[in-house]
Amino acid sequence: MKTKQNSRKQTIIKITLSALIVFVSLFLLQRLLMPKYVDDIVEGAFIAEYYEEEKDFDVIFIGDCEVYENFSPVKLWEEYGINSYIRGSAQQYIWQSYYLLEDTLRYETPEIVIFNVLALQYDKAQSEAYNRMSLEGMKWSPSKVKSIMASMKQDEEFLDYVFPILRYHTRWSELSGSDVQYMFDSKKVSHNGYYMRVDVKPAENVPEGRILGDYSFGENAWKYLDMMTELCKEKGIKLILIKAPSLYPYWYDEWETQVEDYAAKNDLLYINFLELTDEVGIDYNTDTYDAGLHMNLSGAEKLSVYLGQLLKDEAGLTDRRGEAALQSIWEEKIAAYEAEIEEQRKYYGIENQE
């Protein structure tokens, strides 16, 4: 009898160990094969970086490249003592912005949320690659599940997000040293969500917008903007809508009218920076690195100085530079920011730029 029991125990132990070995092997393989977003395409790392922060932000930006490439939280802190973070990602759709806001509110309640309205042009997801750069960095929560379900294209499967190895199992030929180096850790690639570029490429020959058959934003886009507005009201958060001064993708007058009407109807502040470039001091010959699509460091800092004064005037945000713990955190952030400025200037051969 004891022999049978011992044999049964040994069998159970062997099965358990075998299952554990398979699980660990699959886990390690998945960590190896998942994109690390630390070299060329860094935008996929932005969402995850938020979770490493001390979460006591006055202002949270949500949106696409028109927030994470056009505004500098470091400048907002240096000039006004505004503690801010950008929860941006490439081509972030409005439903993803909404669920990122929902996710953020699990950790903190900012005084202000700033949303860039360009995303209203999309009523459904356009790209799995962009989906993954917005979704994979989120920690698991009901908000992430809902965001995945709202984002998936017809040929995508939910389980591919739960077990990314199902999606990336053929990525062997793309592996590099970074995939090994950053299997369990990552390096910071943003500055509170801001993606820095110091190089210059003037805006020339910017294309006009093509004629559209219908200029109306879709029902799905409006639904999530309504949800965002209601959530902010419920939490006592001031929602501010903005249009960054990016010259392309083209911003149509018909789109502008719809946003203006929505903001007026819902008593929201809306700022179209395309109409304020002279006031801000934007020069498209010197303040963009990609011919007007996004601001470079110079343009982003000008925008941030202007926006910070507006936030101070409109919302009465407190200057927090007197808070010792927060000041210490920002001293480290500023040092990293300035170090990257110097590194990039040397790389682009403009180290003497003021």
C-alpha positions in Angstrom: 0.0 0.0 0.0 2.8 2.4 1.0 4.6 1.5 -2.2 1.5 2.6 -4.3 1.2 5.8 -2.3 4.8 6.6 -2.7 4.6 5.9 -6.4 1.5 8.1 -6.7 3.3 11.0 -4.9 6.3 10.6 -7.1 4.1 10.8 -10.2 2.4 13.9 -8.9 5.8 15.5 -8.1 7.1 14.7 -11.6 3.9 16.1 -13.2 4.1 19.2 -11.1 7.8 19.8 -11.8 7.3 19.2 -15.5 4.4 21.7 -15.6 6.5 24.2 -13.6 9.4 23.8 -16.1 7.1 24.3 -19.0 5.5 27.4 -17.4 8.8 29.0 -16.5 10.2 28.2 -20.0 7.2 29.8 -21.7 7.4 32.8 -19.3 11.1 33.4 -20.1 10.5 32.9 -23.8 7.7 35.4 -23.7 9.9 37.9 -21.9 12.6 37.4 -24.5 10.4 37.7 -27.6 8.2 40.7 -26.5 9.3 44.0 -28.1 11.4 46.1 -25.6 10.9 49.5 -27.2 14.3 50.9 -26.0 16.1 51.4 -29.3 14.4 52.7 -32.5 10.7 52.6 -31.7 10.5 53.8 -28.1 6.9 54.9 -28.1 5.7 51.5 -27.0 7.5 52.0 -23.6 5.7 55.2 -22.6 2.6 53.7 -21.0 4.4 51.3 -18.7 6.7 54.0 -17.3 3.9 55.8 -15.5 3.6 52.9 -12.9 7.1 53.6 -11.7 6.3 57.1 -10.6 5.3 58.7 -7.3 1.7 59.4 -8.2 0.7 62.8 -7.0 0.3 64.7 -10.3 -1.6 68.0 -10.6 -2.0 67.5 -14.4 -2.4 64.4 -16.5 -2.2 64.6 -20.3 -3.8 61.8 -22.3 -3.6 61.4 -26.1 -1.4 60.7 -29.1 1.9 62.0 -30.3 0.5 65.5 -30.3 0.8 65.5 -26.5 3.9 63.4 -25.8 6.0 65.2 -28.4 4.7 68.7 -27.9 4.7 69.4 -24.2 7.5 69.2 -21.6 6.5 68.4 -18.0 10.1 69.4 -16.9 9.5 72.9 -18.2 6.1 73.1 -16.5 7.8 72.2 -13.2 10.8 74.6 -13.7 8.6 77.6 -14.6 5.5 77.1 -12.5 6.0 74.2 -10.1 3.3 72.2 -11.9 3.7 68.5 -11.3 2.5 66.8 -14.5 2.7 63.6 -16.5 1.9 62.6 -20.1 0.1 59.3 -20.5 0.6 59.3 -24.3 1.2 56.7 -26.9 1.4 56.5 -30.7 -1.9 57.0 -32.4 -3.8 56.6 -29.2 -7.5 56.3 -29.9 -10.0 58.1 -27.8 -11.4 54.9 -26.2 -7.8 54.0 -25.2 -7.4 57.5 -23.7 -10.6 57.1 -21.8 -9.5 53.7 -20.3 -6.1 55.1 -19.5 -7.8 57.9 -17.6 -9.9 55.3 -15.8 -6.7 53.4 -15.1 -4.9 56.5 -13.8 -7.8 57.2 -11.4 -7.0 53.9 -9.6 -3.9 55.6 -8.3 -4.6 59.3 -8.1 -7.0 62.1 -8.9 -5.4 65.0 -10.7 -6.8 68.5 -10.7 -6.7 68.7 -14.5 -6.8 66.3 -17.4 -5.8 67.5 -20.8 -6.9 65.6 -23.9 -5.8 66.3 -27.4 -8.7 66.2 -29.8 -7.0 64.9 -33.0 -8.0 61.4 -31.9 -11.7 62.2 -32.6 -11.0 61.6 -36.3 -10.9 57.8 -35.6 -14.0 55.9 -34.9 -12.4 52.5 -34.9 -8.8 51.1 -34.6 -6.6 51.4 -37.6 -3.6 49.3 -36.7 -2.7 46.3 -34.4 0.8 47.7 -33.9 -0.5 51.0 -32.5 -3.0 49.0 -30.4 -0.2 47.1 -28.8 1.9 50.2 -28.1 -1.0 51.6 -26.2 -2.3 48.5 -24.5 0.6 46.2 -23.6 2.2 48.6 -21.2 -1.0 48.9 -19.1 -1.1 46.9 -15.9 -3.9 44.3 -15.8 -7.2 45.8 -14.5 -10.8 45.9 -15.7 -9.8 49.1 -17.5 -7.2 47.3 -19.5 -9.6 44.5 -20.4 -12.2 47.0 -21.6 -9.6 48.9 -23.6 -8.5 45.7 -25.3 -12.0 44.7 -26.1 -12.8 48.2 -27.5 -9.6 48.3 -29.6 -9.3 44.9 -31.2 -9.5 44.7 -35.0 -11.4 41.8 -36.5 -8.3 39.6 -37.0 -7.1 40.1 -33.4 -7.7 37.7 -30.5 -8.0 38.7 -26.9 -5.8 35.7 -25.8 -3.0 37.2 -27.8 -2.9 40.1 -25.3 -3.2 37.8 -22.3 -0.4 35.6 -23.6 1.7 37.9 -26.0 3.9 34.9 -26.9 1.1 33.8 -29.1 1.6 37.0 -31.1 5.4 37.3 -30.9 6.5 33.6 -31.2 7.9 34.2 -34.7 10.0 37.3 -33.7 13.3 35.3 -33.5 14.9 37.0 -36.5 14.4 40.5 -35.0 16.0 39.8 -31.6 18.9 42.0 -30.6 21.1 42.4 -27.5 18.5 44.8 -26.1 16.0 41.9 -26.0 18.3 40.0 -23.6 19.4 43.1 -21.6 15.9 44.3 -20.9 14.1 41.0 -20.4 13.1 41.9 -16.8 13.9 45.6 -16.7 13.8 48.6 -19.0 15.4 52.0 -19.3 13.6 55.3 -19.1 13.0 56.6 -22.6 10.7 59.5 -21.8 10.7 62.4 -19.4 7.4 62.1 -17.5 6.0 60.8 -20.8 7.6 63.5 -23.0 9.6 62.3 -26.0 12.5 64.7 -26.6 14.0 65.7 -30.0 16.4 68.6 -30.3 17.1 68.4 -34.0 15.5 70.8 -36.5 13.7 70.2 -39.8 11.7 73.3 -41.0 8.1 73.0 -42.1 8.1 73.4 -45.9 5.5 72.4 -48.5 3.0 71.2 -45.9 0.2 69.4 -47.8 -3.3 70.7 -47.8 -6.0 68.4 -46.4 -7.7 66.2 -48.9 -11.4 66.6 -49.4 -13.5 64.3 -47.2 -16.9 62.8 -48.0 -18.0 63.4 -44.4 -16.5 65.7 -41.9 -18.6 64.5 -39.0 -16.8 62.7 -36.1 -18.1 59.2 -35.6 -20.6 58.0 -32.9 -18.0 55.9 -31.2 -15.6 58.9 -30.8 -18.4 61.1 -29.4 -19.5 58.3 -27.0 -16.0 58.1 -25.4 -15.6 61.9 -25.3 -19.0 62.0 -23.4 -17.7 59.3 -21.1 -14.5 61.2 -20.5 -16.4 64.4 -19.8 -18.8 62.7 -17.3 -16.0 60.8 -15.5 -14.1 64.1 -15.0 -17.2 65.8 -13.7 -17.9 62.9 -11.4 -14.4 63.1 -9.9 -14.2 66.8 -9.7 -11.5 67.1 -12.4 -11.2 70.0 -14.8 -11.1 68.6 -18.3 -9.3 70.7 -20.9 -9.4 70.0 -24.6 -6.5 71.0 -26.8 -5.4 70.9 -30.4 -1.6 70.9 -30.6 0.0 73.2 -33.2 1.0 70.3 -35.5 0.5 71.2 -39.1 -0.2 67.7 -40.2 -2.3 65.6 -40.1 -4.5 68.4 -41.3 -7.0 69.9 -38.9 -10.2 70.9 -40.8 -12.4 73.9 -40.1 -15.4 71.5 -39.9 -13.6 69.5 -37.2 -12.8 72.7 -35.3 -16.5 73.8 -35.3 -17.6 70.5 -33.9 -15.1 70.7 -31.0 -15.9 74.3 -30.3 -19.6 73.5 -30.1 -19.0 70.5 -27.8 -16.8 72.5 -25.5 -19.3 75.3 -25.3 -22.2 72.9 -24.6 -20.3 71.1 -21.9 -18.6 74.2 -20.3 -15.1 72.9 -21.2 -12.0 75.0 -21.9 -10.8 74.3 -25.4 -7.4 75.6 -26.7 -6.5 75.4 -30.3 -2.7 76.1 -30.4 -2.8 76.3 -34.2 -4.5 79.7 -33.7 -2.0 80.8 -31.1 1.3 80.2 -32.8 2.3 83.9 -32.9 1.3 84.4 -29.3 3.2 81.3 -28.2 6.2 82.3 -30.3 6.3 79.1 -32.4 8.5 79.4 -35.5 8.1 76.5 -37.8 11.6 77.1 -39.2 13.2 76.3 -35.9 10.7 74.7 -33.5 9.9 71.4 -35.3 12.1 68.4 -36.0 10.0 66.7 -38.7 8.7 69.5 -40.9 5.7 70.6 -38.8 4.3 67.3 -37.6 5.7 67.7 -34.1 7.6 70.2 -32.0 11.2 69.8 -31.1 12.6 70.7 -27.7 12.5 74.4 -28.5 8.9 74.3 -29.6 7.7 72.0 -26.8 9.3 74.3 -24.2 7.6 77.4 -25.7 4.2 75.6 -25.7 4.8 74.4 -22.1 5.6 78.0 -20.9 2.4 79.3 -22.5 0.2 76.4 -21.3 1.6 76.7 -17.7 0.6 80.3 -17.4 -2.8 79.5 -18.8 -3.2 76.6 -16.3 -2.1 78.9 -13.5 -4.6 81.6 -14.5 -7.6 79.3 -15.4 -7.2 76.7 -12.7 -5.2 78.4 -10.0 -2.7 75.5 -9.7 -0.4 75.8 -6.7 3.3 76.2 -7.2 4.7 73.1 -5.5 8.4 73.9 -5.8 8.5 74.4 -2.0 7.7 70.8 -1.3 11.0 69.2 -0.3 10.2 65.6 -1.3 8.8 66.6 -4.7 11.7 69.0 -5.3 14.1 66.2 -4.7 12.4 64.0 -7.2 12.4 66.8 -9.8 16.1 67.6 -9.3 16.8 64.0 -10.5 14.4 64.4 -13.4 15.9 67.7 -14.5 19.4 66.3 -14.4 18.3 63.4 -16.7 16.5 65.8 -19.0 19.6 68.1 -19.3 21.9 65.1 -19.8 19.8 64.0 -22.7 19.7 67.5 -24.2 23.5 67.5 -24.3 23.6 63.9 -25.6 21.3 64.7 -28.4 23.0 68.0 -29.3 26.3 66.1 -29.6 24.7 63.4 -31.7 23.1 65.9 -34.1 26.2 68.2 -34.1 24.4 71.1 -32.5 26.0 71.1 -29.1 26.5 74.9 -29.1 22.8 75.6 -29.6 21.4 77.9 -27.0 
